[in-house]
Amino acid sequence: MSSLPIIQQFTLPITGMTCAACASRIEKVLNRFPDVKANVSFASEKAQIELQGTTTTQQIIDKIKKIGFDVPQQQLELEIDGMSCVACANRIEKVLNKQQGVQANVNFSAERAIIHFHPGLNNIDELIQKISRLGFTALILQDNSREQAKQRKQQEFRHLRNLFLIAALFTAPLMIEMVAMMFGVHGVLPVWLQWLLATPVQFWCGRHFYRNAYNALRGGSANMDVLVVLGTSAAYLYSSVAILTGGLHQHVYFEASAAIITLVLLGKLLEARAKAKTGAAIESLLNLQPQVAHVEVDGQIKDVTVSGMQLGDIFVVRPGESIPVDGVIIEGISEINESMLTGESVPVHKSKNDKVFAATLNHNGALRVRATGLGSDTALAKIIHLVEQAQGSKANIQRLADKISGIFVPVVVSISILTLLATWFFTQSFSTALVSAVAVLVIACPCALGLATPTAIMVGTGQGAKAGILFRNAEALERAQQLSILVVDKTGTLTEGKPSVNHVITSNANTENELLALALGLEQDSEHPLARALVQYAQAKNIQAIAVEHFKAIVGRGLTASVNGQTALLGSPRFLNEEHIQLDQALIEDLEKQGNTVIAVALDGVLQGYIGFMDQLRPDAVSTVAALQDKGIQVVMLTGDSPRVAKVIAEKVRVDHFIAGVLPEDKAAEIQRLKTHGGMIGMVGDGINDAPALTVADIGFAIGAGSDIALDSADVVLMQSQLSGVLNAIDLSKSTLRKVKQNLFFAFIYNTLGIPLAAFGLLNPVVAGTAMALSSVSVLSNSLLLRRWKAKF
């Protein structure tokens, strides 16, 4: 094999290896390919690959994944400049996706590309060069590049506006000639003057149409610019030839070519303004964060730029000011308006040790805060990134539009040629045939089709962010309104997740304080909601914890530790039964029938007592479940509690069905089982234990007050920490998809009616140009109507 020529060399990162044996196994499996030479390093977690034949990189990656390891991808976000229509975006996407290991998604309306690639196999500079060779400019999107991108777009808008004004100035006299022709008057303007007026419009104001058309054709595809160039050039060149060969008295079409370019420029100008409004949600979020912070430096308060702050800096926030970065209060009491995060306008009481977030508003108290999150690590930055990611992604419904757009321009050119030949044959007039052919080219516009879905998605996700509903991608926004079953976790979702001690029952002649002291020693370092409730209850009674050693938590069951050489157990009755501890089942059953979650405590094999916890329902739990059921969505409660406790809660919230006694590791399996029955399965959860289930569900909702792991696993994040946020997410999904369908209808009906009318000579090219210019604007304007959407629940 070593004598074969090396076709390709690359390096793949590999995760999941736990020892050198893992590396050896991967290396052995890869080297079974007859044309692959692999060297896998456990220390660097990388595989050096040499390809000497026909085996593809994807086959190698699939093989690594099949044996239980992963080849992680890196995400690259690029700002794309120079796209004139959706065909440009499709062309860039097609070229990038041809690269091995690359998954690219290019959004025309957002002017953004999201690329997933394998480091070592692909190079960022090479990917950018691929885009540059197509005639576009690609810049890596970074935190400090947003302002540069904004300035660049403003400059481009001014340039486009100037081109339009110049074109309008030269075209206005030509319109006099056109109006006169409508009344049967010809020759108002000499043809040589028409030529002088039309030429700068055609080749100066319209020069970027030619440049973009050339780049598209050079890349092996066609876009809207090709249609504009073909149509206007045909009219201009025919008129120029007529002057040169037929004298100065033949009919010419300079006014048509100039007017079309002017109108298309106007359409692009209006489109650029409307597109800027679709991203208004991001802009409003960015404007919330102050640029200066009052930082303590050597005992003095100094104003420091937020970008210059360091982790651990102590800063002061005065009443009425916005908080510059994420932090923890070390002194002071106030109320904070967190509506930019949660959509909830009611201020939140904050005091020492409470977290505060960048861009939230301090109401009535001075605060001293220690910085814990800067730059991209702030909650605001994460929200902005999530919204941008959603706005740059594609919904499934867009695939049809993309397929049609991909063949749209060649089909239109064919129809135009057929129109020219057929009309010339039947009318024996080349000029008449030319007018109809030009009208076909000009009326056709793939832009409206390409803007129909992404603009609605951009506005919809932006409105969601304002209401505290964060969609991870366009597919999540699309799927939310398709839910048929919603699985709801009990603790922290249907209930507030803040249980309190309701019963303390001792046995074995122990006092309540002795039982609590033992339980406190076992639970004081745990972050479980029941543990926090127990610690709070015991500390309020001034109970001192018993010292424990060799602490070990058993997820979903309980924990063990050593107390003075004796084995202590604390956990669910099931856990203690498994450890052969004798329990009073009648007592446990009675407590559970009252809705208590019961834990038991044992020492050296002897039961010490029981502690019962009660958790309150969320205020909106009953109404939300009822509203979901009214929408035809079956609600299923999932809990690790016993069937008796689950039944009490299920009856209170009136859920259709509940699944009890589910261990954390089995929650995902229950979701998978429900998926086998068909339909769209959703899951609402808040804790670490819910993360696998949120990932398995067709669409996962994370309550915003939950853990970071749950937030990272969910498709939709409900920042307001209210179950009713699910209803708002579904309503926004329906509203957005309704706009998408309206936009697609407008785009399809426009081309379906417009092209035949133009082909049969029923549309003047200038009228066609006006319709084409306004088609994209109408779709954008319809999408912008989504900005009226407000959360109802």
Secondary structure, DSSP 8 states (H G I E B T S, - for coil): -TTS---EEEEEE-B---SHHHHHHHHHHHTTSTTEEEEEETTTTEEEEEE-SS--HHHHHHHHHHTT-B---EEEEEEEE---SHHHHHHHHHHHHTSTT-EEEEETTTTEEEEEE-BTTB-HHHHHHHHHHTT-EEEE--TTHHHHHHHHHHHHHHHHHHHHHHHHHHHHHHHHHHHHHHTT---SS-HHHHHHHHHHIIIIITHHHHHHHHHHHHTT---HHHHHHHHHHHHHHHHHHHHHHH-SSS---HHHHHHHHHHHHHHHHHHHHHHHHHTHHHHHHHTTS-SEEEEEETTEEEEEEGGG--TT-EEEE-TT-B--SEEEEEE--EEEE-HHHHS--S-EEE-TT-EE-TT-EE-SS-EEEEEEE-GGGSHHHHHHHHHHHHHHS--TTHHHHHHHHHHHHHHHHHHHHHHHHHHHHHH--HHHHHHHHHHHHHH--HHHHHHHHHHHHHHHHHHHHHTTEEESSHHHHHHGGGEEEEEEEIIIIIB-S--EEEEEEE-TT--HHHHHHHHHHHHTT--SHHHHHHHHHHHHTT------EEEEEETTTEEEEEETTEEEEEE-HHHHHHTT----HHHHHHHHHTT-EEEEEEETTEEEEEEEEE--B-TTHHHHHHHHHHTT-EEEEE-SS-HHHHHHHHHHHT-SEEE-S--GGGHHHHHHHHHTT-SEEEEEE-SGGGHHHHHHSSEEEEETTS-HHHHHH-SEEETT--TTHHHHHHHHHHHHHHHHHHHHHHHHHHHHHHHHHHHTT-S-HHHHHHHHHHHHHHHHHHHHGGGG-----
